[in-house]
Amino acid sequence: MNEPYESAVASALSTLRAASSSVINEITAYPRPISGCDAQFNHLLSDRTRISDAINALQNRPFVPTPRVMEPGAASESR
């Protein structure tokens, strides 16, 4: 069963993937040659990284330690 927030996360991922595709298309179509001090191009590269980081953050499920499972991959204690 999906939790209500999961549809919001799925929607955010979809929007971020569309934004990523758009930024990549802009980078690909950017006129050459590109100087190292081109602020607009550097901004596109920065946005590409930020979007990619946001996608990765939403896709990863961080480990949350509990009293029974203190380390990732550890078996749960049963009592």
PDB file of N, CA, C and O in Angstrom:
ATOM      1  N   MET A   1       0.834  -1.177   0.000  1.00  0.00           N
ATOM      2  CA  MET A   1       0.000   0.000   0.000  1.00  0.00           C
ATOM      3  C   MET A   1       0.886   1.251   0.000  1.00  0.00           C
ATOM      4  O   MET A   1       1.836   1.349   0.777  1.00  0.00           O
ATOM      5  N   ASN A   2       0.571   2.178  -0.858  1.00  0.00           N
ATOM      6  CA  ASN A   2       1.344   3.419  -0.924  1.00  0.00           C
ATOM      7  C   ASN A   2       0.863   4.410   0.123  1.00  0.00           C
ATOM      8  O   ASN A   2      -0.337   4.598   0.322  1.00  0.00           O
ATOM      9  N   GLU A   3       1.811   5.029   0.777  1.00  0.00           N
ATOM     10  CA  GLU A   3       1.500   6.094   1.724  1.00  0.00           C
ATOM     11  C   GLU A   3       1.176   7.357   0.923  1.00  0.00           C
ATOM     12  O   GLU A   3       1.646   7.499  -0.206  1.00  0.00           O
ATOM     13  N   PRO A   4       0.388   8.272   1.480  1.00  0.00           N
ATOM     14  CA  PRO A   4       0.016   9.489   0.742  1.00  0.00           C
ATOM     15  C   PRO A   4       1.217  10.305   0.263  1.00  0.00           C
ATOM     16  O   PRO A   4       1.183  10.873  -0.829  1.00  0.00           O
ATOM     17  N   TYR A   5       2.270  10.367   1.066  1.00  0.00           N
ATOM     18  CA  TYR A   5       3.433  11.172   0.668  1.00  0.00           C
ATOM     19  C   TYR A   5       4.187  10.549  -0.500  1.00  0.00           C
ATOM     20  O   TYR A   5       4.905  11.251  -1.213  1.00  0.00           O
ATOM     21  N   GLU A   6       4.035   9.233  -0.708  1.00  0.00           N
ATOM     22  CA  GLU A   6       4.779   8.570  -1.781  1.00  0.00           C
ATOM     23  C   GLU A   6       4.371   9.084  -3.156  1.00  0.00           C
ATOM     24  O   GLU A   6       5.204   9.144  -4.060  1.00  0.00           O
ATOM     25  N   SER A   7       3.109   9.452  -3.330  1.00  0.00           N
ATOM     26  CA  SER A   7       2.697  10.015  -4.615  1.00  0.00           C
ATOM     27  C   SER A   7       3.324  11.391  -4.815  1.00  0.00           C
ATOM     28  O   SER A   7       3.652  11.761  -5.943  1.00  0.00           O
ATOM     29  N   ALA A   8       3.495  12.149  -3.739  1.00  0.00           N
ATOM     30  CA  ALA A   8       4.158  13.452  -3.841  1.00  0.00           C
ATOM     31  C   ALA A   8       5.630  13.275  -4.195  1.00  0.00           C
ATOM     32  O   ALA A   8       6.173  14.039  -4.993  1.00  0.00           O
ATOM     33  N   VAL A   9       6.279  12.268  -3.606  1.00  0.00           N
ATOM     34  CA  VAL A   9       7.683  11.991  -3.922  1.00  0.00           C
ATOM     35  C   VAL A   9       7.807  11.550  -5.378  1.00  0.00           C
ATOM     36  O   VAL A   9       8.720  11.984  -6.081  1.00  0.00           O
ATOM     37  N   ALA A  10       6.898  10.693  -5.835  1.00  0.00           N
ATOM     38  CA  ALA A  10       6.922  10.240  -7.232  1.00  0.00           C
ATOM     39  C   ALA A  10       6.718  11.414  -8.180  1.00  0.00           C
ATOM     40  O   ALA A  10       7.366  11.490  -9.224  1.00  0.00           O
ATOM     41  N   SER A  11       5.831  12.321  -7.827  1.00  0.00           N
ATOM     42  CA  SER A  11       5.594  13.511  -8.644  1.00  0.00           C
ATOM     43  C   SER A  11       6.832  14.406  -8.679  1.00  0.00           C
ATOM     44  O   SER A  11       7.195  14.936  -9.729  1.00  0.00           O
ATOM     45  N   ALA A  12       7.474  14.570  -7.525  1.00  0.00           N
ATOM     46  CA  ALA A  12       8.699  15.379  -7.460  1.00  0.00           C
ATOM     47  C   ALA A  12       9.794  14.762  -8.316  1.00  0.00           C
ATOM     48  O   ALA A  12      10.506  15.474  -9.023  1.00  0.00           O
ATOM     49  N   LEU A  13       9.934  13.424  -8.254  1.00  0.00           N
ATOM     50  CA  LEU A  13      10.943  12.750  -9.078  1.00  0.00           C
ATOM     51  C   LEU A  13      10.662  12.956 -10.556  1.00  0.00           C
ATOM     52  O   LEU A  13      11.580  13.206 -11.338  1.00  0.00           O
ATOM     53  N   SER A  14       9.402  12.854 -10.938  1.00  0.00           N
ATOM     54  CA  SER A  14       9.031  13.054 -12.340  1.00  0.00           C
ATOM     55  C   SER A  14       9.361  14.476 -12.794  1.00  0.00           C
ATOM     56  O   SER A  14       9.895  14.680 -13.885  1.00  0.00           O
ATOM     57  N   THR A  15       9.043  15.446 -11.955  1.00  0.00           N
ATOM     58  CA  THR A  15       9.334  16.843 -12.281  1.00  0.00           C
ATOM     59  C   THR A  15      10.836  17.085 -12.363  1.00  0.00           C
ATOM     60  O   THR A  15      11.304  17.780 -13.265  1.00  0.00           O
ATOM     61  N   LEU A  16      11.590  16.519 -11.433  1.00  0.00           N
ATOM     62  CA  LEU A  16      13.047  16.684 -11.448  1.00  0.00           C
ATOM     63  C   LEU A  16      13.668  16.021 -12.669  1.00  0.00           C
ATOM     64  O   LEU A  16      14.608  16.563 -13.250  1.00  0.00           O
ATOM     65  N   ARG A  17      13.162  14.861 -13.067  1.00  0.00           N
ATOM     66  CA  ARG A  17      13.689  14.194 -14.268  1.00  0.00           C
ATOM     67  C   ARG A  17      13.415  15.027 -15.516  1.00  0.00           C
ATOM     68  O   ARG A  17      14.257  15.102 -16.411  1.00  0.00           O
ATOM     69  N   ALA A  18      12.243  15.651 -15.578  1.00  0.00           N
ATOM     70  CA  ALA A  18      11.928  16.535 -16.705  1.00  0.00           C
ATOM     71  C   ALA A  18      12.857  17.751 -16.699  1.00  0.00           C
ATOM     72  O   ALA A  18      13.338  18.174 -17.750  1.00  0.00           O
ATOM     73  N   ALA A  19      13.104  18.307 -15.521  1.00  0.00           N
ATOM     74  CA  ALA A  19      14.019  19.447 -15.406  1.00  0.00           C
ATOM     75  C   ALA A  19      15.427  19.046 -15.809  1.00  0.00           C
ATOM     76  O   ALA A  19      16.124  19.807 -16.480  1.00  0.00           O
ATOM     77  N   SER A  20      15.848  17.857 -15.405  1.00  0.00           N
ATOM     78  CA  SER A  20      17.178  17.361 -15.760  1.00  0.00           C
ATOM     79  C   SER A  20      17.315  17.234 -17.268  1.00  0.00           C
ATOM     80  O   SER A  20      18.321  17.645 -17.847  1.00  0.00           O
ATOM     81  N   SER A  21      16.310  16.670 -17.891  1.00  0.00           N
ATOM     82  CA  SER A  21      16.333  16.516 -19.347  1.00  0.00           C
ATOM     83  C   SER A  21      16.403  17.878 -20.035  1.00  0.00           C
ATOM     84  O   SER A  21      17.130  18.051 -21.013  1.00  0.00           O
ATOM     85  N   SER A  22      15.647  18.833 -19.522  1.00  0.00           N
ATOM     86  CA  SER A  22      15.639  20.178 -20.094  1.00  0.00           C
ATOM     87  C   SER A  22      17.006  20.845 -19.968  1.00  0.00           C
ATOM     88  O   SER A  22      17.491  21.448 -20.926  1.00  0.00           O
ATOM     89  N   VAL A  23      17.626  20.742 -18.802  1.00  0.00           N
ATOM     90  CA  VAL A  23      18.945  21.348 -18.589  1.00  0.00           C
ATOM     91  C   VAL A  23      19.985  20.665 -19.470  1.00  0.00           C
ATOM     92  O   VAL A  23      20.836  21.336 -20.054  1.00  0.00           O
ATOM     93  N   ILE A  24      19.926  19.351 -19.569  1.00  0.00           N
ATOM     94  CA  ILE A  24      20.884  18.627 -20.418  1.00  0.00           C
ATOM     95  C   ILE A  24      20.724  19.051 -21.873  1.00  0.00           C
ATOM     96  O   ILE A  24      21.716  19.211 -22.584  1.00  0.00           O
ATOM     97  N   ASN A  25      19.484  19.235 -22.321  1.00  0.00           N
ATOM     98  CA  ASN A  25      19.257  19.707 -23.693  1.00  0.00           C
ATOM     99  C   ASN A  25      19.827  21.107 -23.892  1.00  0.00           C
ATOM    100  O   ASN A  25      20.409  21.395 -24.938  1.00  0.00           O
ATOM    101  N   GLU A  26      19.666  21.982 -22.895  1.00  0.00           N
ATOM    102  CA  GLU A  26      20.229  23.332 -22.998  1.00  0.00           C
ATOM    103  C   GLU A  26      21.752  23.291 -23.051  1.00  0.00           C
ATOM    104  O   GLU A  26      22.369  24.029 -23.819  1.00  0.00           O
ATOM    105  N   ILE A  27      22.357  22.433 -22.240  1.00  0.00           N
ATOM    106  CA  ILE A  27      23.816  22.307 -22.239  1.00  0.00           C
ATOM    107  C   ILE A  27      24.295  21.787 -23.589  1.00  0.00           C
ATOM    108  O   ILE A  27      25.280  22.282 -24.137  1.00  0.00           O
ATOM    109  N   THR A  28      23.598  20.790 -24.121  1.00  0.00           N
ATOM    110  CA  THR A  28      23.978  20.201 -25.409  1.00  0.00           C
ATOM    111  C   THR A  28      23.866  21.224 -26.540  1.00  0.00           C
ATOM    112  O   THR A  28      24.695  21.241 -27.450  1.00  0.00           O
ATOM    113  N   ALA A  29      22.843  22.073 -26.482  1.00  0.00           N
ATOM    114  CA  ALA A  29      22.607  23.043 -27.551  1.00  0.00           C
ATOM    115  C   ALA A  29      23.376  24.349 -27.356  1.00  0.00           C
ATOM    116  O   ALA A  29      23.293  25.241 -28.200  1.00  0.00           O
ATOM    117  N   TYR A  30      24.113  24.473 -26.271  1.00  0.00           N
ATOM    118  CA  TYR A  30      24.816  25.718 -25.974  1.00  0.00           C
ATOM    119  C   TYR A  30      25.865  25.984 -27.051  1.00  0.00           C
ATOM    120  O   TYR A  30      26.616  25.082 -27.420  1.00  0.00           O
ATOM    121  N   PRO A  31      25.920  27.217 -27.559  1.00  0.00           N
ATOM    122  CA  PRO A  31      26.875  27.529 -28.638  1.00  0.00           C
ATOM    123  C   PRO A  31      28.332  27.346 -28.202  1.00  0.00           C
ATOM    124  O   PRO A  31      28.725  27.720 -27.097  1.00  0.00           O
ATOM    125  N   ARG A  32      29.094  26.773 -29.085  1.00  0.00           N
ATOM    126  CA  ARG A  32      30.514  26.528 -28.846  1.00  0.00           C
ATOM    127  C   ARG A  32      31.322  27.641 -29.499  1.00  0.00           C
ATOM    128  O   ARG A  32      30.782  28.294 -30.392  1.00  0.00           O
ATOM    129  N   PRO A  33      32.525  27.904 -29.144  1.00  0.00           N
ATOM    130  CA  PRO A  33      33.280  27.399 -28.011  1.00  0.00           C
ATOM    131  C   PRO A  33      32.797  28.054 -26.716  1.00  0.00           C
ATOM    132  O   PRO A  33      32.232  29.148 -26.729  1.00  0.00           O
ATOM    133  N   ILE A  34      33.027  27.373 -25.618  1.00  0.00           N
ATOM    134  CA  ILE A  34      32.585  27.858 -24.318  1.00  0.00           C
ATOM    135  C   ILE A  34      33.821  28.238 -23.511  1.00  0.00           C
ATOM    136  O   ILE A  34      34.718  27.422 -23.298  1.00  0.00           O
ATOM    137  N   SER A  35      33.851  29.496 -23.067  1.00  0.00           N
ATOM    138  CA  SER A  35      34.989  29.915 -22.245  1.00  0.00           C
ATOM    139  C   SER A  35      34.744  29.485 -20.804  1.00  0.00           C
ATOM    140  O   SER A  35      33.600  29.308 -20.385  1.00  0.00           O
ATOM    141  N   GLY A  36      35.808  29.322 -20.065  1.00  0.00           N
ATOM    142  CA  GLY A  36      35.706  28.876 -18.678  1.00  0.00           C
ATOM    143  C   GLY A  36      34.996  29.862 -17.772  1.00  0.00           C
ATOM    144  O   GLY A  36      34.526  29.495 -16.696  1.00  0.00           O
ATOM    145  N   CYS A  37      34.914  31.130 -18.209  1.00  0.00           N
ATOM    146  CA  CYS A  37      34.288  32.142 -17.361  1.00  0.00           C
ATOM    147  C   CYS A  37      32.865  32.469 -17.819  1.00  0.00           C
ATOM    148  O   CYS A  37      32.306  33.488 -17.413  1.00  0.00           O
ATOM    149  N   ASP A  38      32.276  31.618 -18.656  1.00  0.00           N
ATOM    150  CA  ASP A  38      30.913  31.836 -19.143  1.00  0.00           C
ATOM    151  C   ASP A  38      29.931  31.571 -17.997  1.00  0.00           C
ATOM    152  O   ASP A  38      29.638  30.421 -17.672  1.00  0.00           O
ATOM    153  N   ALA A  39      29.433  32.643 -17.394  1.00  0.00           N
ATOM    154  CA  ALA A  39      28.585  32.526 -16.200  1.00  0.00           C
ATOM    155  C   ALA A  39      27.292  31.772 -16.486  1.00  0.00           C
ATOM    156  O   ALA A  39      26.841  30.980 -15.658  1.00  0.00           O
ATOM    157  N   GLN A  40      26.697  32.007 -17.642  1.00  0.00           N
ATOM    158  CA  GLN A  40      25.432  31.340 -17.964  1.00  0.00           C
ATOM    159  C   GLN A  40      25.635  29.829 -18.106  1.00  0.00           C
ATOM    160  O   GLN A  40      24.830  29.047 -17.600  1.00  0.00           O
ATOM    161  N   PHE A  41      26.702  29.416 -18.789  1.00  0.00           N
ATOM    162  CA  PHE A  41      26.983  27.989 -18.957  1.00  0.00           C
ATOM    163  C   PHE A  41      27.319  27.349 -17.612  1.00  0.00           C
ATOM    164  O   PHE A  41      26.860  26.247 -17.310  1.00  0.00           O
ATOM    165  N   ASN A  42      28.121  28.042 -16.810  1.00  0.00           N
ATOM    166  CA  ASN A  42      28.461  27.520 -15.483  1.00  0.00           C
ATOM    167  C   ASN A  42      27.216  27.379 -14.609  1.00  0.00           C
ATOM    168  O   ASN A  42      27.122  26.455 -13.800  1.00  0.00           O
ATOM    169  N   HIS A  43      26.264  28.293 -14.773  1.00  0.00           N
ATOM    170  CA  HIS A  43      25.003  28.198 -14.038  1.00  0.00           C
ATOM    171  C   HIS A  43      24.229  26.942 -14.464  1.00  0.00           C
ATOM    172  O   HIS A  43      23.648  26.257 -13.622  1.00  0.00           O
ATOM    173  N   LEU A  44      24.220  26.643 -15.764  1.00  0.00           N
ATOM    174  CA  LEU A  44      23.561  25.422 -16.247  1.00  0.00           C
ATOM    175  C   LEU A  44      24.218  24.181 -15.649  1.00  0.00           C
ATOM    176  O   LEU A  44      23.530  23.246 -15.238  1.00  0.00           O
ATOM    177  N   LEU A  45      25.550  24.174 -15.600  1.00  0.00           N
ATOM    178  CA  LEU A  45      26.257  23.030 -15.007  1.00  0.00           C
ATOM    179  C   LEU A  45      25.913  22.888 -13.526  1.00  0.00           C
ATOM    180  O   LEU A  45      25.726  21.779 -13.026  1.00  0.00           O
ATOM    181  N   SER A  46      25.832  24.016 -12.835  1.00  0.00           N
ATOM    182  CA  SER A  46      25.473  23.999 -11.419  1.00  0.00           C
ATOM    183  C   SER A  46      24.056  23.463 -11.222  1.00  0.00           C
ATOM    184  O   SER A  46      23.811  22.649 -10.331  1.00  0.00           O
ATOM    185  N   ASP A  47      23.131  23.921 -12.055  1.00  0.00           N
ATOM    186  CA  ASP A  47      21.749  23.435 -11.963  1.00  0.00           C
ATOM    187  C   ASP A  47      21.665  21.945 -12.248  1.00  0.00           C
ATOM    188  O   ASP A  47      20.904  21.228 -11.598  1.00  0.00           O
ATOM    189  N   ARG A  48      22.445  21.474 -13.217  1.00  0.00           N
ATOM    190  CA  ARG A  48      22.449  20.040 -13.538  1.00  0.00           C
ATOM    191  C   ARG A  48      22.880  19.230 -12.319  1.00  0.00           C
ATOM    192  O   ARG A  48      22.290  18.193 -12.015  1.00  0.00           O
ATOM    193  N   THR A  49      23.902  19.701 -11.628  1.00  0.00           N
ATOM    194  CA  THR A  49      24.384  19.014 -10.429  1.00  0.00           C
ATOM    195  C   THR A  49      23.349  19.063  -9.309  1.00  0.00           C
ATOM    196  O   THR A  49      23.101  18.053  -8.650  1.00  0.00           O
ATOM    197  N   ARG A  50      22.745  20.225  -9.088  1.00  0.00           N
ATOM    198  CA  ARG A  50      21.733  20.358  -8.036  1.00  0.00           C
ATOM    199  C   ARG A  50      20.537  19.449  -8.293  1.00  0.00           C
ATOM    200  O   ARG A  50      20.032  18.808  -7.371  1.00  0.00           O
ATOM    201  N   ILE A  51      20.084  19.392  -9.540  1.00  0.00           N
ATOM    202  CA  ILE A  51      18.938  18.538  -9.882  1.00  0.00           C
ATOM    203  C   ILE A  51      19.303  17.076  -9.691  1.00  0.00           C
ATOM    204  O   ILE A  51      18.519  16.302  -9.142  1.00  0.00           O
ATOM    205  N   SER A  52      20.491  16.697 -10.142  1.00  0.00           N
ATOM    206  CA  SER A  52      20.948  15.314  -9.984  1.00  0.00           C
ATOM    207  C   SER A  52      21.042  14.937  -8.506  1.00  0.00           C
ATOM    208  O   SER A  52      20.643  13.839  -8.116  1.00  0.00           O
ATOM    209  N   ASP A  53      21.565  15.839  -7.691  1.00  0.00           N
ATOM    210  CA  ASP A  53      21.662  15.584  -6.248  1.00  0.00           C
ATOM    211  C   ASP A  53      20.277  15.420  -5.620  1.00  0.00           C
ATOM    212  O   ASP A  53      20.082  14.571  -4.750  1.00  0.00           O
ATOM    213  N   ALA A  54      19.319  16.235  -6.066  1.00  0.00           N
ATOM    214  CA  ALA A  54      17.954  16.137  -5.531  1.00  0.00           C
ATOM    215  C   ALA A  54      17.308  14.810  -5.916  1.00  0.00           C
ATOM    216  O   ALA A  54      16.622  14.191  -5.102  1.00  0.00           O
ATOM    217  N   ILE A  55      17.526  14.372  -7.158  1.00  0.00           N
ATOM    218  CA  ILE A  55      16.997  13.077  -7.598  1.00  0.00           C
ATOM    219  C   ILE A  55      17.597  11.960  -6.756  1.00  0.00           C
ATOM    220  O   ILE A  55      16.880  11.081  -6.279  1.00  0.00           O
ATOM    221  N   ASN A  56      18.910  11.997  -6.575  1.00  0.00           N
ATOM    222  CA  ASN A  56      19.576  10.963  -5.768  1.00  0.00           C
ATOM    223  C   ASN A  56      19.066  10.960  -4.329  1.00  0.00           C
ATOM    224  O   ASN A  56      18.878   9.897  -3.737  1.00  0.00           O
ATOM    225  N   ALA A  57      18.843  12.143  -3.772  1.00  0.00           N
ATOM    226  CA  ALA A  57      18.352  12.227  -2.393  1.00  0.00           C
ATOM    227  C   ALA A  57      16.963  11.615  -2.256  1.00  0.00           C
ATOM    228  O   ALA A  57      16.665  10.977  -1.247  1.00  0.00           O
ATOM    229  N   LEU A  58      16.110  11.805  -3.262  1.00  0.00           N
ATOM    230  CA  LEU A  58      14.760  11.244  -3.194  1.00  0.00           C
ATOM    231  C   LEU A  58      14.738   9.742  -3.463  1.00  0.00           C
ATOM    232  O   LEU A  58      13.860   9.033  -2.971  1.00  0.00           O
ATOM    233  N   GLN A  59      15.703   9.257  -4.243  1.00  0.00           N
ATOM    234  CA  GLN A  59      15.723   7.833  -4.574  1.00  0.00           C
ATOM    235  C   GLN A  59      16.363   6.987  -3.482  1.00  0.00           C
ATOM    236  O   GLN A  59      15.996   5.826  -3.300  1.00  0.00           O
ATOM    237  N   ASN A  60      17.309   7.556  -2.760  1.00  0.00           N
ATOM    238  CA  ASN A  60      18.004   6.796  -1.718  1.00  0.00           C
ATOM    239  C   ASN A  60      17.143   6.687  -0.473  1.00  0.00           C
ATOM    240  O   ASN A  60      16.416   7.612  -0.108  1.00  0.00           O
ATOM    241  N   ARG A  61      17.244   5.549   0.156  1.00  0.00           N
ATOM    242  CA  ARG A  61      16.549   5.348   1.428  1.00  0.00           C
ATOM    243  C   ARG A  61      17.628   5.255   2.504  1.00  0.00           C
ATOM    244  O   ARG A  61      18.296   4.229   2.624  1.00  0.00           O
ATOM    245  N   PRO A  62      17.799   6.315   3.281  1.00  0.00           N
ATOM    246  CA  PRO A  62      18.860   6.308   4.289  1.00  0.00           C
ATOM    247  C   PRO A  62      18.572   5.292   5.392  1.00  0.00           C
ATOM    248  O   PRO A  62      17.420   5.002   5.714  1.00  0.00           O
ATOM    249  N   PHE A  63      19.639   4.770   5.952  1.00  0.00           N
ATOM    250  CA  PHE A  63      19.512   3.842   7.072  1.00  0.00           C
ATOM    251  C   PHE A  63      19.194   4.630   8.338  1.00  0.00           C
ATOM    252  O   PHE A  63      19.838   5.638   8.630  1.00  0.00           O
ATOM    253  N   VAL A  64      18.217   4.172   9.070  1.00  0.00           N
ATOM    254  CA  VAL A  64      17.852   4.792  10.343  1.00  0.00           C
ATOM    255  C   VAL A  64      18.072   3.750  11.434  1.00  0.00           C
ATOM    256  O   VAL A  64      17.334   2.767  11.506  1.00  0.00           O
ATOM    257  N   PRO A  65      19.077   3.953  12.283  1.00  0.00           N
ATOM    258  CA  PRO A  65      19.349   2.964  13.327  1.00  0.00           C
ATOM    259  C   PRO A  65      18.218   2.903  14.355  1.00  0.00           C
ATOM    260  O   PRO A  65      17.584   3.907  14.682  1.00  0.00           O
ATOM    261  N   THR A  66      17.998   1.711  14.840  1.00  0.00           N
ATOM    262  CA  THR A  66      17.018   1.487  15.901  1.00  0.00           C
ATOM    263  C   THR A  66      17.724   0.730  17.018  1.00  0.00           C
ATOM    264  O   THR A  66      18.840   0.254  16.813  1.00  0.00           O
ATOM    265  N   PRO A  67      17.117   0.604  18.179  1.00  0.00           N
ATOM    266  CA  PRO A  67      17.779  -0.145  19.252  1.00  0.00           C
ATOM    267  C   PRO A  67      18.092  -1.592  18.868  1.00  0.00           C
ATOM    268  O   PRO A  67      19.044  -2.168  19.394  1.00  0.00           O
ATOM    269  N   ARG A  68      17.319  -2.188  17.969  1.00  0.00           N
ATOM    270  CA  ARG A  68      17.558  -3.586  17.586  1.00  0.00           C
ATOM    271  C   ARG A  68      18.477  -3.727  16.379  1.00  0.00           C
ATOM    272  O   ARG A  68      19.118  -4.765  16.215  1.00  0.00           O
ATOM    273  N   VAL A  69      18.551  -2.722  15.544  1.00  0.00           N
ATOM    274  CA  VAL A  69      19.416  -2.767  14.356  1.00  0.00           C
ATOM    275  C   VAL A  69      20.240  -1.488  14.352  1.00  0.00           C
ATOM    276  O   VAL A  69      19.758  -0.423  13.967  1.00  0.00           O
ATOM    277  N   MET A  70      21.487  -1.608  14.785  1.00  0.00           N
ATOM    278  CA  MET A  70      22.336  -0.428  14.935  1.00  0.00           C
ATOM    279  C   MET A  70      23.186  -0.131  13.708  1.00  0.00           C
ATOM    280  O   MET A  70      23.666   0.992  13.551  1.00  0.00           O
ATOM    281  N   GLU A  71      23.384  -1.132  12.823  1.00  0.00           N
ATOM    282  CA  GLU A  71      24.234  -0.954  11.657  1.00  0.00           C
ATOM    283  C   GLU A  71      23.509  -1.436  10.414  1.00  0.00           C
ATOM    284  O   GLU A  71      22.710  -2.370  10.483  1.00  0.00           O
ATOM    285  N   PRO A  72      23.784  -0.797   9.256  1.00  0.00           N
ATOM    286  CA  PRO A  72      23.164  -1.260   8.014  1.00  0.00           C
ATOM    287  C   PRO A  72      23.527  -2.717   7.734  1.00  0.00           C
ATOM    288  O   PRO A  72      24.681  -3.115   7.895  1.00  0.00           O
ATOM    289  N   GLY A  73      22.559  -3.494   7.324  1.00  0.00           N
ATOM    290  CA  GLY A  73      22.804  -4.890   6.967  1.00  0.00           C
ATOM    291  C   GLY A  73      22.812  -5.843   8.142  1.00  0.00           C
ATOM    292  O   GLY A  73      22.868  -7.057   7.948  1.00  0.00           O
ATOM    293  N   ALA A  74      22.757  -5.325   9.349  1.00  0.00           N
ATOM    294  CA  ALA A  74      22.762  -6.197  10.530  1.00  0.00           C
ATOM    295  C   ALA A  74      21.397  -6.854  10.684  1.00  0.00           C
ATOM    296  O   ALA A  74      20.364  -6.255  10.386  1.00  0.00           O
ATOM    297  N   ALA A  75      21.413  -8.086  11.151  1.00  0.00           N
ATOM    298  CA  ALA A  75      20.158  -8.798  11.376  1.00  0.00           C
ATOM    299  C   ALA A  75      19.466  -8.236  12.609  1.00  0.00           C
ATOM    300  O   ALA A  75      20.111  -7.802  13.563  1.00  0.00           O
ATOM    301  N   SER A  76      18.187  -8.252  12.569  1.00  0.00           N
ATOM    302  CA  SER A  76      17.391  -7.762  13.686  1.00  0.00           C
ATOM    303  C   SER A  76      17.394  -8.775  14.823  1.00  0.00           C
ATOM    304  O   SER A  76      17.253  -9.978  14.605  1.00  0.00           O
ATOM    305  N   GLU A  77      17.556  -8.268  16.029  1.00  0.00           N
ATOM    306  CA  GLU A  77      17.502  -9.139  17.207  1.00  0.00           C
ATOM    307  C   GLU A  77      16.063  -9.548  17.461  1.00  0.00           C
ATOM    308  O   GLU A  77      15.147  -8.736  17.327  1.00  0.00           O
ATOM    309  N   SER A  78      15.865 -10.789  17.823  1.00  0.00           N
ATOM    310  CA  SER A  78      14.522 -11.188  18.251  1.00  0.00           C
ATOM    311  C   SER A  78      14.609 -11.671  19.690  1.00  0.00           C
ATOM    312  O   SER A  78      15.563 -12.348  20.075  1.00  0.00           O
ATOM    313  N   ARG A  79      13.645 -11.330  20.445  1.00  0.00           N
ATOM    314  CA  ARG A  79      13.673 -11.710  21.865  1.00  0.00           C
ATOM    315  C   ARG A  79      12.462 -12.507  22.207  1.00  0.00           C
ATOM    316  O   ARG A  79      12.300 -12.922  23.354  1.00  0.00           O
TER     317      ARG A  79
END
